[in-house]
Structure formats: C-alpha cells, structure tokens
Amino acid sequence: MPKSVVVHQIHFKREYPEYVAYRTPLFFCDDWLNLYLDHYRMHNDSDTCQENDGISCSDYRFVYMGAKGSWTPLHADVFRSYSWSANVCGKKKWLFLPPSQCHLVFDRGFKSCVYDIFDDASETNFPGFKKALWLECSQEQNEIIFVPSGWYHQVHNMEDTISINHNWFNAYNLSWVLDLLSRDYKEAKEYIEDIRDICDDFEGLCQRNLAANTGMNFSDFFIFLSRFFSANILQLYCQLREEGISVWSSSKMAKHLVFNLASIRRIALKLTSMDVVAGNHGFFLDLMETLDDPNFLKLFIDVGRAYGKIHEQQNCSCDTKKAWMVEFLDYSSHIRNPEDFVKFIDYSVAKLSASFCEENLLLSGLNNWPLFEDQ
Ligand SMILES: O=C(O)CCC(=O)C(=O)O
C-alpha cells in the first residue's frame, strides 16, 4: 500500500460553531474536557494570551479527512484521554496495543516510540517490538470505535474516509491524566537538569515546557479541577434545593455528581503527596473571582445540561441556578495549593451535608470518600 501520512484534521465545532452537523452520542457525553474548553482555555500563556473569543479557545473535537492510503502513525491520545471516532464515509483499519504491552514499542531508554508498525526498522530499534500482540479491527461507514485510555494505535484509511472524532476524560479516567502529567513532568525536569543552577526560575521553566509538550501543566490541571469541582458541587446543591432529600434515592444524576466529586477529591489528595508540585508553582485560584466569572456560570449551566441529558432529567432555570449559586457561596477563599483544595472540597461537602443531612447512603458516600476508592 503506498503510504502518505496525510490525514487532514479540522477543529470542526470551533471553526463552524453554528453548524450542528451531528450530535454527540449519549455514551460519550460525560466529557469534562470539551465542556471545560467551551468556556476556558486549558493553558494561559501570558506571552500569547488572547481574548477567549470562542475561536482562539481550543477543543478536542475533530473531523479527520484522509484519502485512501493515508494513515495516522502510532500514538496514544492526548492527556491519555478516551476517544471515539465515527466513520461518516469510508473505511479504516485500526491496530491497537493495550497499555500492558506499551513498553514493547519504546526504545531502550524509553524515549522514542515506534512511528510505523509496518516499518522494518521498528524491529531493529525497538527490542521488544516483535513480542507486541496487535489487535486489528476494521471500521466501516456508520460505525463508531471507542479507544480506551492509554491504548496505542495506528490507523489506516482503506478508502477515502471522513470521520468525526472526540477526545475526552471524566471521573473514570482522570487518574490517567495525572499519571501522564507526572511522567511528562519528570521527563521535562530531567531534560533541563543541567541548567538548573543558572536558571532564575527552574520550576517555572519545567512547568512551561510541560505545558508546551503535554498541552497543560500542573497549574492548569489544578485550576481545571477546582473549577470543575465547583461546577459539580453547585449542581448537586441545586438538585438538593429543588428536589430535597429524596434526590438521593431517586436521582441517577445526583449519584453521578457525587461520583465526580469523589473522583476529583481522590486526585486532589494524590496531588498533595506528590513532589511534582513542590513549591506549588503557579497554583492560585480566587474562588470568589472564579464564581463571579461569567464563564464559570456558563460552565456550571452546561454541566447541568450535560448530566440532565445523560440521565434524562429536568434542569432548573439559569436564573434559579444563579440565585442558588450566590446562596452557596459564603466560602470566600483562595486556593493556593492542593491542601487548600482538599480543605475546600471537605468544607463544601460538609456544608452540603449540614444543609440536607439525613441518614442516607449517598451522603455518607460523599463524606466517606474511600467508599469510592476502588472504582
Ligand atoms: O482516524 C485517524 O486517522 C486517527 C484517529 C486517531 O488516531 C484517534 O482517534 O486517536
């Protein structure tokens, strides 16, 4: 097969925001990444920062177009997110390698990865390569492929093909994002270790390089988690205000929100014990400012919409939400480090419990986080 690595990738939603060409299948709507990026940038570089005008704001929703014979080299997805890919027309061949075998496609120093699994050089330069067991799958028109976190894959267009593709993460694969950040941070640090002594701000440079290579740094991740947690807990508060305590037995949406909160807390706790955030470089979030920000209100409303859609549940009006948000927010504080964030999480949960406390499973689940530890 003649090979041309030309697969054209378009940020479809960003470039044509008014054109509703498709709806995201319900299975894939629990998407924290694109929900967030609809209102915030993941990384704000003061050198290049522009207004968040909806065009400069990035997202991870693409259309791929490739002629027959074009292909996408071996890789694992950005942030170790999940991805789904729907063929509008054409046919693709996918080759997958599960995470347990991924070490086999790296060189001895674990620095570079095989580019093309059909290239003979792969066998010479990558000692474990021959042992890799590939899963092959062909995808026809109108079929959707789901790619789990951390699975390496190479993709070939067997015909002229157009596909729609999203990357996303949520409570279930959030730990993959943290693991990738930790690994890439270590690598970024090692790479410039020899100039540490002559660097005014070594940690700042590591974080800048991490953002450039990985798409976010620890500060971005931390701010993302804080905002997303706030939107989720407020959503839960609205549900409790609207439906009262019966929400725990009747609402799948409430359970889902609790699960999200538990997952964020688990990651925040991990952050407190990691030396990758030594000095807490660049960690700062003014909660009051965050909650006053119109972008936050939009995120909060969109979180409600998304989970309302997933669980086929009605949502209260934007005005009601706004009023309840103000009511909930007497915790005016700055979050300066992961410890502050965990305290804020525990404070908000305690507040929620105090307002609506009854003997019930979900509240104790929310308070006794380890209940969710193994999920
Ligand atoms: O369809 C393609 O060519 C690439 C898709 C892909 O690699 C992905 O979904 O991660």
The ligand as an ORCA input file, in Angstrom:
! r2SCAN-3c Opt
* xyz 0 1
  O      -8.624      8.475     12.107
  C      -7.435      8.728     12.192
  O      -6.691      8.792     11.194
  C      -6.793      8.953     13.515
  C      -7.712      8.788     14.681
  C      -6.955      8.647     15.951
  O      -5.801      8.415     15.996
  C      -7.606      8.788     17.241
  O      -8.813      8.739     17.339
  O      -6.889      8.927     18.236
*
